[in-house]
Amino acid sequence: MKENKDFRAGFISFVGRPNVGKSTLMNALVGDKVAITSSKPQTTRMAIRGIVHREEGQIVIVDTPGIHRPRTLLGQRLNDVVSHTLGDVDVIAMCVPAPDKVGPGDRFIAQSLAEYTRAIRICLVTKTDAASPATIAERLMEVDQLGDWASIIPVSAVKGTQLDTLVTEILALLPESEPLYGAEDTTEQTQETRIAELIREATLEGVSDELPHSIAVTIDEMLERDDGLLHIFANLWVERDSQKGIIIGAKGSKLRDIGSEARAGIEELIGRRVFLAIQVKVSKEWQRDAKKLDKLGL
């Protein structure tokens, strides 16, 4: 443990509408892929902790699902994850993408943050690499009107723009503390959870905008075999038979592509070769069924 009396450590949560760049930003700051990313809705479904290590402090980032108007029990549970998280963190960072004008959803989220009086609130204008200087300036003026922020910082996770500045600003807002995690830790997630998420990430690409809501992944077994491979048996859950057909594709082509992409990501994560077997299964209307959500760990 560090003896530095000026060492700071604490928790910050990134919040915002779906797809504003929260997970990409967390991965960039942590320096490790601890959260899957996708342009599809509901990519993040749990509070994921990523740990940023610096000599002067330790930042525990809690990435949350995007706040949205729920249409299912799953959607309500995702919003509940956000609410429970925000009550416990030291800093809340609202993320607003530079290319998009501030809208009603942003205003609703900004107003709702006022109830979390424990946390210091900052605002991040994300995805500045995808916007012109004039657009970034316009967005900075808009977010300034959204709330009383301790600071407003434009950043790009893709280009790394202003990330060091962001880390410095966050550390200054955290309490003095001993390190909360070991120096080698980057996340709290289990290996099994990260593998399941990589399979879901591989599935999300190339499917229609509505299908991602209906996709879940569970791991049945991970077995060491004599052939030197780690054998992983996974279930990919959808809600309808028609969705199962979309995932499998013509003569199994889509499922093969999903398996190939997921296997590459898993091998990079664990540093060894794997055999991956994915079964596509149907669980009718699981997004609306509390028992089925519990079974899926959601």
Beta strands, then each sheet from edge to edge (+ up, - down):
strand 1: 8-15
strand 2: 48-54
strand 3: 57-63
strand 4: 91-97
strand 5: 120-126
strand 6: 152-154
strand 7: 216-224
strand 8: 230-238
strand 9: 274-282
sheet 1: 2+ 3- 1- 4- 5- 6-
sheet 2: 7+ 8- 9-
end
